[in-house]
Amino acid sequence: MKNENDNTKRIKKVFVILLVIVLITVMSSIFIYYLWTKGAFIPSYVTWRNQEDTYVIGDEIVDFSLKKKKLIILDNKTEELIYETPKEWKVSDYFYFDIDHDDKNEVVMVVWKQGSFGEHKPFWHEGKDNKWTQHIFIYDWDITRDNRLRAIWMSSALGINVSEVFTDEKDRIHLIDDKGEETVWQWISWGLTLMEVIPVE
């Protein structure tokens, strides 16, 4: 009888240990997934900018604020919210300049988000589309819209490990990757076209 009781206790102990291991594994997986959805594993080579600017756009004066990876646009006079980026996006930088050469400035964002293609995946893409990837989103300023931003070009995943972004006097975008290689992109007809590759010296 004693041996049977000992065996029963031993089985219960093993069961409890296994149950604890399973619970720890499940909770760890949930926590890691939560961190993943919040962008905690975005590479460290990314330069995250915090900046504030005020622009006069037509008859409006607006304040742009990029803080904590979120872009917010406010009416300068009333401080009413005009636009804010979706919580699922992480904005590393933004620019306001005439990228498409139409004599009107556009809002250009450098964005990290989950998925390369958004809601509509191309037919040739198979499997999940939930990897964190970099994108360039370009918007016209449209006073007929409440949030003022009208998308004119939304890139899929850049395919470049972009560390830093800047513009030049020709209204081109320069992307510097994590190895220091620089590529120059210009709006040609519709969308950005690679114009030059500047290798690391």
Secondary structure by P-SEA (a helix, b strand, c coil): caaaaaaaaaaaaaaaaaaaaaaaaaaaaaaaaaaaaacccccccbbbbbbbbbbbcccbbbbbbbcccbbbbbccccccccccccccbbbccccccccccccbbbbbbbccccccccccccccccccccccccbbbbbccccccccccccccccccccccccccccccccbbbbbccccbbbbbbbcccccccccccccc
